[in-house]
Amino acid sequence: MGFSFARAAVAVALVAGVVLTPITAASAHPEADKINLYPPVQGSSTWDRFGLSAPASHHIVFGNWGYPNDWSVDIYRNPGATVVSPFGSRTTSGHPVTVTVVTVRPGCATGNLADGGYRIGLEARDNTTGQILARADVMHVTNKPGGIVVGATVGPWTKLGETGRFRYSSCYQVNGDSGAHLHLEVINQHRYSCYVRRAANTALTDETVIGVAGTHHGAQRQAC
């Protein structure tokens, strides 16, 4: 699928209240520019297909900067689809964003790729201010290209790998291709990011905003 201007540049100004949290004080870290999040897969996909992974309650597996990630969701797509970064290429103020690979490792605790594929961790930085905005972990990635390594810079359509189907295990309890999915987690550098609330089995496109980072919510699993 080709380049999407809307995904690269659309800005949704969602205003969140500033509430002090254990992570940082507002005076030390004012609210950053916001950045939209999109499905981490090219083409169509499905949000929480079976109603088992809504961000309000879905398990958070990973963490960054010493804290658990903010929220998680499963995005469904049959095996073979191209996996991409969920970050837009500009902030809501129009600042260009650089996305860097910060994690490449097996996603499951067994360390075996056959149990659940790769976890690819990405970090978004505001090029204008130099501020780190957020990180995202995309899990259950297969067929990772050789150039996707820690330190690599990726764009909105850089191929991180493909959706896949892995053997049934405690880490990946899927019985058919319709259950193949990517497990996505997001975390702000400061405070908490948010997800856009929607019903289970909602169809998504490349241009569907599924969350916003850079917000200052007061806790994990917050809706925008």
C-alpha positions in Angstrom: 0.0 0.0 0.0 1.3 3.5 -0.8 2.2 6.5 1.3 -0.8 7.9 3.2 -0.7 11.7 3.7 -3.4 11.5 6.3 -1.4 9.0 8.4 1.8 11.0 8.1 0.4 14.4 8.9 -3.1 14.4 10.4 -3.3 16.0 13.8 -6.1 15.4 16.4 -5.9 17.9 19.2 -7.2 16.0 22.3 -6.8 18.0 25.5 -6.1 16.0 28.7 -6.1 17.3 32.2 -2.8 17.5 34.0 -2.7 15.3 37.1 0.4 14.6 39.2 1.6 11.0 39.1 4.5 9.1 40.6 6.5 9.4 37.3 7.1 13.1 37.3 5.9 16.5 38.4 4.2 18.7 35.9 6.5 21.6 36.5 9.5 19.5 35.6 8.0 18.0 32.5 5.3 20.2 30.8 3.0 18.4 28.4 4.7 17.4 25.2 3.5 17.9 21.7 1.1 15.0 20.9 1.5 12.3 18.3 -1.2 10.1 16.8 -1.0 6.3 16.9 -2.3 4.1 14.1 -2.7 0.4 13.6 0.8 -1.2 13.3 -0.1 -3.0 10.0 -0.5 -1.9 6.4 -4.0 -2.1 5.0 -7.1 -3.1 6.8 -7.1 -4.7 10.3 -9.5 -5.3 13.2 -9.6 -3.9 16.7 -10.1 -6.5 19.5 -11.8 -9.0 17.1 -13.2 -11.4 19.8 -13.8 -8.9 22.6 -10.9 -10.2 24.6 -8.3 -7.5 24.5 -10.0 -4.1 25.1 -7.4 -1.7 26.5 -9.4 -1.0 29.6 -8.5 -4.5 30.8 -6.0 -6.2 28.5 -2.8 -7.4 30.0 0.3 -5.2 29.9 3.4 -7.4 29.4 6.2 -5.0 28.8 7.7 -1.8 30.2 10.0 1.0 29.4 12.2 3.4 31.4 11.5 1.2 34.5 7.7 1.5 34.3 4.9 -0.8 32.9 3.5 0.4 29.6 0.4 2.6 29.6 -2.1 0.4 27.7 -2.3 -2.5 25.3 -4.6 -3.9 22.6 -4.6 -6.8 20.1 -4.9 -5.7 16.4 -6.0 -8.6 14.2 -4.9 -9.4 10.7 -4.4 -12.7 8.9 -0.8 -13.9 8.5 1.4 -12.3 5.8 0.4 -8.6 6.3 3.2 -6.0 6.5 3.9 -4.7 10.0 4.8 -1.0 10.4 5.4 1.6 13.0 2.2 2.8 14.8 3.6 6.4 15.1 2.6 9.2 12.8 5.4 11.1 11.1 4.5 14.5 12.6 3.2 15.8 15.9 -0.1 17.7 16.3 1.9 20.9 15.9 3.4 19.7 12.7 6.9 18.9 14.1 8.6 16.1 12.2 9.1 12.9 14.2 12.0 10.4 14.1 11.2 6.8 15.0 14.0 4.6 16.2 14.1 0.8 16.9 15.0 0.3 20.6 14.1 -3.3 21.1 14.4 -6.5 19.0 14.0 -9.7 20.9 11.7 -12.8 21.1 8.4 -11.6 22.5 7.6 -14.6 24.7 9.3 -15.4 28.0 10.6 -18.8 26.5 12.9 -16.8 24.2 11.7 -19.1 21.3 10.4 -17.2 18.2 8.2 -20.2 17.4 6.1 -19.4 20.5 5.2 -15.9 19.5 7.6 -14.1 17.2 9.5 -10.9 17.8 8.8 -8.0 20.0 9.9 -4.8 18.1 10.2 -1.7 20.4 10.1 1.8 18.8 10.8 5.2 20.2 9.3 8.5 18.8 11.3 11.7 19.1 10.2 15.3 18.3 12.9 16.5 15.8 12.1 20.2 16.6 12.4 20.1 20.4 14.5 17.0 20.7 12.0 15.6 23.2 11.3 11.9 23.4 7.6 11.5 23.1 6.7 7.8 23.6 7.6 4.2 22.9 5.5 1.4 21.4 6.1 -2.4 21.6 4.7 -4.4 18.7 4.7 -8.2 19.5 4.0 -11.3 17.4 6.1 -10.1 14.4 7.6 -12.7 12.0 9.8 -12.5 8.9 11.7 -9.5 10.3 14.0 -7.9 7.7 17.7 -7.9 8.5 17.8 -4.1 8.7 15.4 -4.0 11.6 17.9 -3.8 14.4 18.4 -1.7 17.5 19.4 1.8 16.4 17.7 1.7 13.0 15.5 4.6 11.9 12.1 3.7 10.4 9.4 5.6 8.6 5.6 5.1 8.7 5.8 2.5 6.0 9.1 0.8 6.8 8.5 -2.9 6.9 9.2 -4.3 10.4 8.1 -7.8 9.5 4.8 -9.6 8.9 1.9 -10.8 10.9 2.2 -14.5 11.6 0.7 -17.5 13.3 2.7 -19.3 15.9 2.3 -22.6 17.8 -0.3 -22.7 20.5 1.3 -22.0 23.9 0.6 -20.0 27.0 2.1 -17.0 25.2 -0.1 -17.4 22.0 -3.4 -19.1 22.3 -4.6 -19.0 18.7 -6.3 -21.8 16.8 -6.8 -20.4 13.4 -5.7 -17.6 11.0 -8.6 -15.4 12.0 -7.1 -15.2 15.4 -3.7 -14.0 14.2 -2.9 -10.6 15.7 -0.3 -8.1 16.8 -0.1 -7.2 20.5 0.5 -3.5 20.8 1.6 -1.6 23.9 2.2 2.2 24.2 3.9 4.3 26.9 4.6 8.0 27.2 8.0 9.3 28.2 6.2 11.3 31.0 2.7 10.7 32.4 0.3 8.5 30.4 -0.8 8.1 26.8 -4.4 7.2 25.8 -6.4 5.0 23.5 -9.5 5.8 21.4 -12.3 3.8 22.8 -14.2 1.6 20.2 -16.3 -1.5 20.1 -14.9 -5.0 19.7 -14.5 -6.2 16.1 -14.3 -2.7 14.7 -12.7 -2.5 11.3 -9.6 -0.2 11.0 -7.7 1.3 8.1 -4.2 2.9 7.7 -5.7 6.3 8.7 -7.7 5.2 11.8 -6.3 7.0 14.9 -6.3 4.4 17.7 -4.5 6.4 20.4 -2.5 9.5 21.2 0.9 9.8 22.9 2.2 12.9 24.6 -1.0 13.4 26.6 -0.9 13.9 30.4 -3.5 11.4 31.7 -3.2 10.4 35.4 -3.1 6.6 35.2 -2.7 3.6 33.0 -5.4 2.4 30.6 -7.0 5.8 30.0 -9.4 6.5 27.1 -8.7 9.8 25.1 
